[in-house]
Amino acid sequence: MSHESTNPLAALSDALADAVATAAASTVLVSARRRIPASGIAWSEDIVVTADHVIENEDEITLRLPDGGEARAAVAGRDSGSDVAVLKVTGATLTPAKRGPAARVGNFVLALGRPAVGEPMASFGVVSAIGGAWRTFSGGQVEGYIRSDTTFYPGFSGGPLVDAAGQVVGLNSSRLGRGAGLTIPLDALTTIVEALKAGGKLKRGYLGIGSQQARLPEALQAKAGGQETGLLVLGVEPGSPADKAGMLVGDIVVAIGGVAVKDTDGLQTALGPSTVGKATPVAVLRGGEPKTLTVTIGERA
C-alpha cells in the first residue's frame, strides 16, 4: 500500500477539495454593484439566494455561472433586516445546492465565494459558536446564527458555508456581524427565503407603543408567571393596534401570544411575521392586577 493512501492528512485534504467542488457547482457570481461582485447560492433551478446588501442596482443584475455562462436575474424579494435577497433567474437552469444537517460547534466548515470569473475561492475553519434568535443592528429578527473561524474574503457575502461533504449549512454575510462576519443557519434561512418568495418582503408585527423595560416588584412577579421584568408602556399611538385594543399608558406588557416579553428584544421576537393580522392575546399588568387584551397585530411599515 502506498504511503499516500495511508496519509490521513492527504485524505482530509482531498475530501475538503471534493467538498469545495460539490458546493462550487451551486455557487454563482452576483454582479449588482460597482465594486467587487458578490456570491450567491443556487437555491433551486431558477432561484438564487444572496446577501441583500450586495444588491445595489436592482435593474441590472448579472450572474456568472459555474460553467462560465451568464444569466440575468431580477429581485423576487429582499429584506435588509436579515440581509437576505432572493433572485429570480432567467436564461439558465441552475444546479440546486445540496443542503446539509444543522452545524454543530467543532464541525469543520468551508466558506465559499465566487467573486471573480473562474475558479471559486474557499477558506477553511471550524464552527466556533452557534446562537439562538437575535435582533440585527438593522432591526431584523433572525432565528439563530453561526460563527466560524473561516475568512470571508471580499465578495464572499451571499455565498455558502458548507460542511465537509459540500452541503450548505448557511449563508455568509459580512454585514450582519459588522465586519466580523456571521452565517445565517440553513433552517432560519429557509424560513426567510420562503417568506420572501411568497410576499417579496418579511412582515413584522406592530403594536404602536412606546415602552421601556421595567423591573417588577416581588409582589407582581408571581402574577407575571415568575418573570422579573416586563415592558412599561410610556405611550400609545392613536389609532394603533394597541390603542384599538384598549392598552393604556402605565400598563406593563408581560406576554404576547403566550411568549414572555421581558425587554424590547422579547417584544420583537413575539411580534414575528406569523402574528401580523391575527387577534392575539396580550398579557399586561394594570394597577398591579393581570389583564388580557386582544390585539389584532398590525404590520410595521
N, C-alpha and C positions, 0 to 999 in steps of 0.2 A: 504494500500500500504506500502511496506517495506521501511525502512529508506534508505537501499542501492539503491533501484531502483530510488530514487529521488535525489541521491547524484551526482551532476554534475561532481565532480572530479573523482568519481569512474567510471562514464560513459566515461569520457575523457580517463582515464587510460585504460579501456577495449578497446576503439576504437583504441588507439595507439598500443596496443598489437596485435589487429587484423590486423592493417596496417603492422606491422613487419612480422606477419605470412604470409600475402599475398605476400610481397616483398621477403621474405626468400625462397619461393618456386622457385624463379628465380635467386637466388644469390648463386654463386658457389665459392669453394676454388680453387685458381690457384697456383699450385706449379711449379715454373720455376726459382727458385733462392735458394741459400744455406740457407739464413736466413729465418725468418718467412714468410710463404706463404702469398699471397695477395688474393684479391677477384675479382669476375667478374660478369657481368650481362648477363643472357641468353637473347640474342637479338632475336633469332629465335630458331627453333628446333635443329639446328646444328651449330649455331654461338654464340660465347661468345665474349663480348667486355670487355676489361680491360685496365689498365694503361700500357703504353709502358715500363716505367722504371722498372716494376716488372718482365719483361721477360729478364732474364739474360742468360738462356740456351734454345735456340730455339729447340734443338734436343730432349729434354726430358721435355715435358710439360704434367703434370698430373692434372686432375680436380677431386675434390671431390664434389659429387652432394648432393643436399638437402636430398635425400633419403638414403644417406650413401654409394651409389655406387661410382664407379670410372670410368673415361673415359680418353682417350688420346686426345690431341689436337695438331694442327700444326698452325704456323703463316700464316694467309692469307693476312695480310697487317699490317704495323705498321708505326708510324710517331712520332719521338722523339720531334718534334717541338710542337705538340699539346698534347703529352703524351697519345696517344690512340693506342691500338693494337686490331686487330681483329683475333680471333682464330677459326679455323675450327675443329669441334668436330667429333670424330668417336667413335662408340661403345655405344652411348646413344642417347635418344631423350629427349630434354630439354623442360621445360615449359617456353615459352617466357614471358618476363616481361610485365606487364601492363604499358602503357605509359600515363602519365597524362598531363594536361594543363600546360602552362608556369607558373613557380613560380612567385609570387609577394612578394615584401618586406612586411614582417609581417606574412607571412604564416608559420604555424607550419610545420616542416620537421623533418625527421629522416635520419641519416646516418647509413647505414647497412654495415656489413662486415662479412665474414666467413673465418677468418684467422686460424681456427683450426677445426678439425673434430668434429662434434657435432652441438649443437645449434648455431644459428647466434648471433652476437653481434649487439647492436644498441645504438645510442646516440641521444638525443632529443634537438631541438632548434628551432629558427626562422630564416627566411631569413632576413639578416641584410643589404644586398646590392646586387644590380643587375647592371652589367655594360655592355657596348657595346663592339665592336670589339677591340681587343688589341693584342699586339705583345709579345709573351712569351720570357723569357730570353734565350731560346734555338733557337730563331729566327722564331718560328712558328706564324701564324696568326690565332687566334681563334675568332669566331664571338660571343663573349659575355662570361660572367662569372657570377656565383652565389657565394656570400659569405654568409655563415651561421654561427651561433654560436654553431653548433654541434661540437663534438670532433671526430677527425679522429684518432682512436686508431691504433697502429701498425697492419698492414695487411688490413686496410680499403681501401687503394688505389685500384682503379679499381672497387670498389663496388658502389652501387647506393645511391643517395639522393632521398628520396621518400616523397610524400605528405601524408596527414592524411588518405588517402584511400589506401596507399601502392602502389601508382602509381609512376613510375620513372619520375623524373624531371631533372636528370642529372647524370653525372659520377664524382666521387670524386677522387681528386689527391692531395697527399701531396707534390708532386714535383713542380707543377705549381706555387704554392704560396710560394715556397722556405721555406717549413716548416709550414707555416700558414694554408695551405690547401685551395684549391679552387674547385669549381664544374663547369664542362662544361655543359651548359644548353642542354636540350634534342634536341632542333632544331639544334644547332650548332653541337652537337654530331652526329646526324643523317646524316648531310652533310658529315662529316669526315668519318663516317663508310661506307657510300655508295661509297665514292671515294676510300677508301682502299679496299673494296670488289671488285671494278671494276679493279683497277690497281695495287694494292699492296702497293702503296705509294701515297702521296699527291704531286701533281705537284705545283711548284712555279715558277712564271714568272721571267724573267731575261732580263734586258736591256743591261748591260755591261758598266755601267758608274760609275765613282767616283763623289760624289756630297756632297754638304753641304747646309744647309738651308741659304737662303739669304732674307733679308727684301727688299721689293720693294719700290722704291720711289713713292710718291703720284701720280706722272705723269704716272707711269706704272700700278698702282693698277686698274685703270679703264679698262686698256687693258687686265687685267688678271681676269676679272669678279668681281673685287672688293676685291679680296683676298690680304692680306698684305705681304705674304711670298711665296716663291717658292723654287726650288732646283737648285742651281747654279752648272752647270756641270764643274767639275775640270779635268776630264779625260775620254777618250773614248777608250775602249779596241779594238784593231784592230780585224776586222772580226766579232765583236759582232753585235747583232741586231741593237743597236743604231748606230754603225759605218756604217752598210749597208744602214740605212735609212738616212744618212747624218747629224746626230747630231754632233755638234761641241763644243769644249771647249769654255765656255763663254755663251752658251745657258742657259736659265733659264726655267726649266720644271715647268709648272703650272697646267697641267691636263693630264690624261691618260684615254682614252676611256670615256671621259666626267666626270671622277671623279677628283675632285680638288686634287692637290698634293701640300701640304704646308710644309711638312717635310719628313724625311725618313720613318716614320711610315706610312704616307699617301702614299708614294711610294709603300711600301709593300702591303698595302691594295688594291691599284689599280692593282697590279700585281698578282691577285688571280689565282687559278687553272684554271678557265674557260678562261683566256686570253692566255694561252700557245698555240703557233702555229697559233694565229689569227692575221690578219693585223689590227692594232689598231691605231687610231689617237692619236698623242701625241702633245699637245699644248705647244709651247715654246715661249719665248720672245728672239728675236735675234736682237741685235743692237737697242733695245727699241721698236721693232715692233713685233706684233704677227705673228706666223708662225705655220702651222700644218704639222707635219711629219707623214708618215705612217710607223709604225714599226711592223714587224712580231715578236711578243714576243717569246723569247726563253725559254727554261726550265733550271732552276738552277740545277746544278749537285748535 
